[in-house]
Amino acid sequence: MLRSASIKDLNFLFNEILEGSKSGHFNSEFYQNPKATAGLRVNLESILSGHGRVDGPFAYGLVLENRSGKSVSFLLISALEGNKGNEFWMLSTAKPFRKQGFGNQIIDEVLNAFKAKKVGVSARCHAESEIMYQMLIKKGFRHLDTTHQGVRLLAIDF
């Protein structure tokens, strides 16, 4: 079941992002720099409390639960500057639940909602996030560019 994330999901999202940053899937500063770690937590608290990002435009979170009600995957969506669309900002599936289709499910449900509203979506994938990159390409995202840090920029229009 896909649902809106709330402050009750803080530890799940925070821990998943820290784990992902260790592997290079998210900004490594979240794991390596105590100030960035603290800033991440403050940002997540603000988002999950309905106040949006501290460091940027509006954002919200979604959590996917399995049939047992266990949180297995999350997606943070952020508005782009100047109200120019939405970005899949951060997405992760907890390690025990990977390769079971949960990542695809959360992406499909959100893309279908954006498609119905004719709203485009962008995404950024670090080089280490090859599986996510391939998933998004298969769903119709176009590779627009790659930054000098190796982050791939993607977009899909409806």
Summary of the structure (lengths in Angstrom):
residues: 158
radius of gyration: 14.7
end to end distance: 24.7
largest distance: 42.6
contacts: 453
relative contact order: 0.14
helix: 41%
strand: 27%
